[in-house]
Amino acid sequence: MTALVRMRLAGFVRGGRILAPLIAVLVELGIIYGGGASPAAVAYGYSAAALFPVLAWLTKLLLDTEPDTQRRLARLAVGPAHEGAAGIAGALILSLLVCAAAMAAPWLFHGIDTTKALAGGVALGALAHLLAVPPAVAVGALASRAVTGSVRLGVTVLVVSAVLVVVLGLSGSYAPWLVPPVMATARALNREGLPSAATMLGLTAWAVAWSLVAYAGYGRLRRARA
């Protein structure tokens, strides 16, 4: 499975499909951190929320890079479970690298206010990015061609999902549990003072539960279309 992960990552990078989402990441980070210094928790909370749709898009592009015939051959070679897990693993690796770059970027722009709860803010910011990665990869996987069967439907699923994450994640939403806690985490980090451990534990449990359900649905849909 490791060789399959490396092959997919190499094809994604060498084929140039990685360029568009990377440019989007650079634009987002420039907008977020170009306006002056902010407390670490606030800055990183916004960064994690803004990166969510880009990470989902990155995942979809990665999973769609491989031709359908080659994907079927991979299923025969390593088994359906390992083939599907290889795509998710590759997307998680890329997403974590992007988040690491996003965590480092504000220091280049002097975008972090070092006088306000720096250590705690950085730690919570790292957690915010980690909470955004698994749901983003799950959304991108559900929008991939292996599940939707067509580019048009896949793009529709991706765009609608990204919009719903924002709309249903707004304060006062009637069904916030339908989406991962991306907006809720950003709000928690934007309040006066750092959020409590209980608050972050609740957000972590929410993100984990939502991701498990999404990945289970992804696995079932892929088996149904195999």
C-alpha positions in Angstrom: 0.0 0.0 0.0 2.9 2.3 0.7 4.1 2.0 -2.9 0.6 2.9 -4.1 0.5 6.0 -1.9 3.9 7.1 -3.3 2.8 6.4 -6.9 -0.4 8.5 -6.5 1.4 11.4 -4.8 4.1 11.4 -7.5 1.5 11.4 -10.3 -0.4 14.2 -8.6 2.7 16.4 -8.2 4.4 15.6 -11.5 1.1 16.0 -13.5 0.8 19.6 -12.3 -2.6 19.1 -10.6 -1.2 20.3 -7.3 -0.5 23.8 -8.7 -4.1 25.2 -8.6 -4.8 24.3 -5.0 -1.4 25.5 -3.9 -2.0 28.9 -5.6 -5.4 29.1 -3.8 -3.6 28.4 -0.5 -1.1 31.2 -1.1 -3.8 33.6 -2.0 -5.9 32.7 1.1 -2.9 33.0 3.5 -1.9 36.3 1.9 -5.4 37.7 2.5 -5.6 36.4 6.1 -2.2 37.6 7.2 -1.7 40.6 5.1 -3.8 42.9 7.2 -1.6 43.0 10.3 -0.8 40.9 13.4 -3.5 38.9 15.3 -3.4 36.7 18.3 -2.2 33.2 17.4 -5.5 31.5 18.3 -7.6 33.9 16.2 -5.3 33.8 13.2 -4.9 30.1 13.1 -8.7 29.6 13.7 -9.5 31.6 10.6 -6.7 29.8 8.7 -8.1 26.3 9.5 -11.6 27.4 8.4 -10.4 29.0 5.2 -8.3 26.0 4.3 -11.2 23.5 4.7 -12.6 23.8 1.1 -9.1 23.9 -0.4 -8.1 20.7 1.4 -11.3 19.1 0.2 -10.6 20.2 -3.4 -7.0 19.0 -3.1 -8.3 15.6 -2.0 -10.7 15.3 -4.9 -8.0 16.3 -7.4 -5.6 13.7 -6.0 -8.2 10.9 -6.1 -9.3 11.9 -9.6 -5.8 11.9 -11.0 -5.6 8.2 -11.5 -7.5 6.8 -14.5 -10.5 4.5 -13.7 -8.8 1.5 -15.4 -5.6 2.0 -13.4 -7.7 2.3 -10.2 -9.4 -1.0 -10.9 -6.1 -2.7 -11.5 -4.9 -1.4 -8.2 -7.9 -2.8 -6.5 -7.1 -6.2 -7.9 -3.5 -5.9 -7.0 -3.7 -4.8 -3.3 -7.4 -5.4 -2.5 -10.3 -2.9 -2.3 -9.6 -1.9 1.3 -5.9 -1.1 0.8 -6.6 0.6 -2.5 -9.2 2.9 -1.0 -7.0 3.5 2.1 -4.1 4.4 -0.1 -6.0 7.3 -1.6 -7.1 8.6 1.8 -3.6 8.3 3.2 -2.1 10.3 0.3 -4.7 13.0 0.8 -4.0 13.1 4.5 -0.3 13.5 4.0 -0.7 16.3 1.5 -3.3 18.1 3.7 -1.0 17.9 6.8 1.9 19.3 4.7 -0.4 22.2 3.6 -1.5 22.8 7.2 2.2 22.8 8.4 3.0 25.5 5.7 -0.1 27.5 6.8 1.1 27.4 10.4 4.5 28.7 9.4 3.3 31.3 6.9 2.2 34.1 9.3 5.7 34.3 10.7 6.9 35.4 7.3 4.2 38.1 7.2 4.6 39.2 10.8 1.0 38.1 11.2 1.1 36.8 14.8 0.9 39.1 17.8 3.5 37.5 20.1 2.3 39.5 23.1 -1.0 37.6 23.6 -1.1 34.0 24.7 1.4 32.8 22.2 2.1 29.3 23.3 -1.5 28.4 24.0 -2.7 30.1 20.8 -0.2 28.2 18.7 -1.2 24.9 20.3 -4.9 25.5 19.8 -4.2 26.7 16.2 -2.4 23.4 15.5 -5.4 21.5 17.0 -7.8 23.6 14.8 -5.9 22.6 11.7 -5.8 18.9 12.8 -9.6 19.0 13.4 -10.2 20.4 9.9 -8.1 17.8 8.0 -10.0 14.6 8.4 -13.4 16.1 7.6 -12.0 18.0 4.6 -10.4 14.8 3.2 -13.7 13.0 3.7 -15.7 15.6 1.8 -13.1 15.5 -1.0 -13.3 11.7 -1.1 -17.1 11.8 -1.3 -16.9 14.2 -4.2 -14.3 12.0 -6.1 -15.1 10.4 -9.4 -14.9 6.9 -7.8 -18.0 7.8 -5.8 -19.9 10.3 -8.0 -19.1 8.7 -11.4 -18.7 12.0 -13.2 -16.8 15.3 -13.0 -19.9 17.4 -13.0 -21.6 15.6 -10.1 -18.3 15.5 -8.2 -17.9 19.3 -8.5 -21.5 19.8 -7.4 -21.0 17.7 -4.4 -17.8 19.5 -3.5 -19.2 23.0 -3.9 -22.5 22.2 -2.1 -20.7 20.6 0.8 -18.3 23.5 1.2 -21.2 26.0 1.3 -23.2 23.9 3.8 -20.2 23.7 6.1 -20.3 27.5 6.3 -24.0 28.0 6.3 -24.9 25.2 8.8 -21.9 26.1 10.8 -23.0 29.7 11.5 -24.0 30.7 15.0 -27.6 29.8 15.6 -27.8 27.2 12.9 -30.7 24.8 13.2 -28.7 21.7 12.4 -25.0 22.3 13.1 -24.4 18.6 13.7 -24.8 17.9 10.0 -21.4 19.5 9.2 -18.0 19.2 10.9 -17.2 21.8 13.5 -15.0 24.0 11.3 -16.9 27.2 11.9 -17.5 26.4 15.6 -13.8 25.9 16.1 -13.0 29.2 14.5 -15.6 30.9 16.7 -14.2 29.3 19.8 -10.7 30.5 19.0 -12.0 34.0 18.2 -13.5 34.7 21.6 -11.9 36.8 24.3 -9.4 34.6 26.0 -8.5 31.0 25.1 -11.3 28.4 25.0 -11.5 25.9 27.9 -10.2 22.3 27.6 -13.8 21.1 27.8 -14.8 23.2 24.8 -11.9 21.8 22.7 -12.6 18.3 23.9 -16.2 18.6 22.7 -15.2 20.0 19.4 -12.6 17.2 19.0 -15.3 14.5 19.7 -17.6 16.2 17.3 -15.0 16.2 14.5 -14.0 12.6 15.1 -17.6 11.4 15.1 -18.5 13.3 12.0 -15.4 12.0 10.2 -16.0 8.4 11.1 -19.6 8.6 9.7 -18.3 10.3 6.5 -15.5 7.7 5.9 -17.9 4.9 6.6 -20.3 6.3 3.9 -17.3 6.7 1.5 -16.3 3.1 2.0 -19.9 1.9 1.4 -20.4 4.0 -1.7 -17.1 2.9 -3.2 -18.0 -0.8 -2.6 -21.4 -0.2 -4.2 -19.9 1.3 -7.3 -17.0 -1.2 -7.6 
